[in-house]
Amino acid sequence: MDLTVKSVDKQAIANAFGRAASKYDSVAKLQQQTGEYLMELAQAEDIGNRVLDAGCGTGSFSARWKCQGKQVIALDLAEGMLRHAQEQHAADYYLQGDMEHLGLAENSMDLCFSNLAVQWCNDLPSAIQEFYRVTRPGGLIVFSTLAQGSLHELKTAWEQVDDYQHINQFLPMQTILQACTPYRHKLITRQYCQYYPQLLPLLNSLKGIGATHLHHGRQRGLMTRKRLSALAEAYPRNNGSFSLSYQIVFGVIDCDK
Ligand SMILES: C[S@@+](CC[C@H](N)C(=O)[O-])C[C@H]1O[C@@H](n2cnc3c(N)ncnc32)[C@H](O)[C@@H]1O
């Protein structure tokens, strides 16, 4: 099976993130951490003024770039997210669109920045190709994404409760590497772990960041009290806490064209 090409329902993704927009910033701790690191990676290079924040969400990183005097385009699939970004005056321009088909001219950006968004694409190589197309020669692309192994504790626990698919499949590191191979690139992997005293806040935090939409199939079964306690029983504990780990890949691509 070709794992790079998925068949995602973009309207459903837009709806899931749109619903999450109002509470997103209060729960998106992982995105804040990875976004900070991604900014550091981008700032290590001498970049120009025009920044695209692809899959901007509520625009927290668009705003960070804007504060640094950059001219920022905030782009997202979800109208609800974009509206939130606009209310915060996070960027200079707002574009509702798909990062796999960017409605932007080639070579029009100095920096293409995308924090934890490309994992929602159908095809990682085509998203990267689009980033490359719109970034000028000498410009920079930085992105972060989730890799295989993320949420493994939850996956393991669900497997002991039922046979349904509850967790998205994330690309193996090798596949992410292949998508970057045509370009001069650097990949960095980091593991992040979050700890929760109980299972319900852990599940709510995933819901709060819109991450409960599945690429393949549908999540089945209502979360009854009985299922929740079966899941909690099966969940591997870490010093009594419910831990959730994420394998994050950071990509830095130099546009040599
Ligand atoms: C996990 S959020 C990350 C948001 C933001 N980058 C941050 O750091 O907080 C992922 C965002 O990507 C957006 N998204 C998903 N697929 C997309 C696509 N194909 N094109 C544009 N945006 C997309 C979602 O609507 C969501 O706002």
The ligand as an SDF file (V2000), in Angstrom:
LIG
                    3D

 27 29  0  0  0  0  0  0  0  0999 V2000
   -3.1300   21.0560   14.1530 C   0  0  0  0  0  0  0  0  0  0  0  0
   -3.6680   22.5160   13.3600 S   0  0  0  0  0  0  0  0  0  0  0  0
   -2.1740   23.5140   13.4250 C   0  0  0  0  0  0  0  0  0  0  0  0
   -2.5110   24.9760   13.3040 C   0  0  0  0  0  0  0  0  0  0  0  0
   -1.3310   25.9480   13.4230 C   0  0  0  0  0  0  0  0  0  0  0  0
   -0.3680   25.7440   12.3860 N   0  0  0  0  0  0  0  0  0  0  0  0
   -0.7070   25.8980   14.7920 C   0  0  0  0  0  0  0  0  0  0  0  0
    0.5160   25.7720   14.8650 O   0  0  0  0  0  0  0  0  0  0  0  0
   -1.4130   26.0290   15.8020 O   0  0  0  0  0  0  0  0  0  0  0  0
   -3.7340   22.0400   11.6490 C   0  0  0  0  0  0  0  0  0  0  0  0
   -4.3770   23.0920   10.7520 C   0  0  0  0  0  0  0  0  0  0  0  0
   -4.1800   22.7030    9.3830 O   0  0  0  0  0  0  0  0  0  0  0  0
   -5.3500   22.9940    8.6660 C   0  0  0  0  0  0  0  0  0  0  0  0
   -5.3710   22.1500    7.4480 N   0  0  0  0  0  0  0  0  0  0  0  0
   -5.5480   20.8150    7.3640 C   0  0  0  0  0  0  0  0  0  0  0  0
   -5.4520   20.4160    6.0930 N   0  0  0  0  0  0  0  0  0  0  0  0
   -5.2060   21.5250    5.3470 C   0  0  0  0  0  0  0  0  0  0  0  0
   -5.0000   21.7630    3.9600 C   0  0  0  0  0  0  0  0  0  0  0  0
   -5.0270   20.7580    3.0700 N   0  0  0  0  0  0  0  0  0  0  0  0
   -4.7520   23.0280    3.5500 N   0  0  0  0  0  0  0  0  0  0  0  0
   -4.7290   24.0590    4.4360 C   0  0  0  0  0  0  0  0  0  0  0  0
   -4.9180   23.8930    5.7620 N   0  0  0  0  0  0  0  0  0  0  0  0
   -5.1510   22.6500    6.2240 C   0  0  0  0  0  0  0  0  0  0  0  0
   -6.4830   22.6920    9.6410 C   0  0  0  0  0  0  0  0  0  0  0  0
   -7.6900   23.3230    9.2770 O   0  0  0  0  0  0  0  0  0  0  0  0
   -5.8800   23.2180   10.9480 C   0  0  0  0  0  0  0  0  0  0  0  0
   -6.2170   24.5660   11.1650 O   0  0  0  0  0  0  0  0  0  0  0  0
  1  2  1  0
  2  3  1  0
  2 10  1  0
  3  4  1  0
  4  5  1  0
  5  6  1  0
  5  7  1  0
  7  8  2  0
  7  9  1  0
 10 11  1  0
 11 12  1  0
 11 26  1  0
 12 13  1  0
 13 14  1  0
 13 24  1  0
 14 15  1  0
 14 23  1  0
 15 16  2  0
 16 17  1  0
 17 18  1  0
 17 23  2  0
 18 19  1  0
 18 20  2  0
 20 21  1  0
 21 22  2  0
 22 23  1  0
 24 25  1  0
 24 26  1  0
 26 27  1  0
M  CHG  2   2   1   9  -1
M  END
$$$$
